[in-house]
């Protein structure tokens, strides 16, 4: 019984550690050098010409293309 519980715990721990390895974050820097951490890839909306993304606190952030300095992917 203890072997089964231990094996299940190790499998769950391994699955969570592998899932964390594949996630990417993005650093979004604006022209005034404000930095945002995006938890998803920023996407451009052609109608408004601005990038939108969800930051690390869960809020939606909108940055006009004219105010964007750069976007860089950061692997964890």
FENHUCOR-V377260 format. One record per backbone hydrogen bond with DSSP energy under -0.5 kcal/mol. NH is the residue of the N-H (numbers start at 0). CO is the residue of the C=O. If there is no record, write none. Layout:
[[NH	CO] [NH	CO]]
//
This chain:
[[4	0] [5	1] [6	2] [7	3] [8	4] [9	5] [10	6] [11	7] [12	8] [13	9] [14	10] [15	11] [16	12] [17	13] [18	14] [19	15] [20	16] [21	17] [21	18] [22	19] [24	73] [25	37] [26	71] [27	25] [27	35] [28	26] [28	69] [29	33] [30	66] [32	29] [35	27] [37	25] [37	35] [38	53] [39	53] [42	51] [44	49] [45	43] [47	44] [48	44] [49	44] [50	62] [51	42] [52	60] [54	52] [54	58] [55	36] [57	54] [60	52] [62	50] [64	48] [66	63] [67	64] [68	28] [69	28] [71	26] [73	24] [75	22]]
//
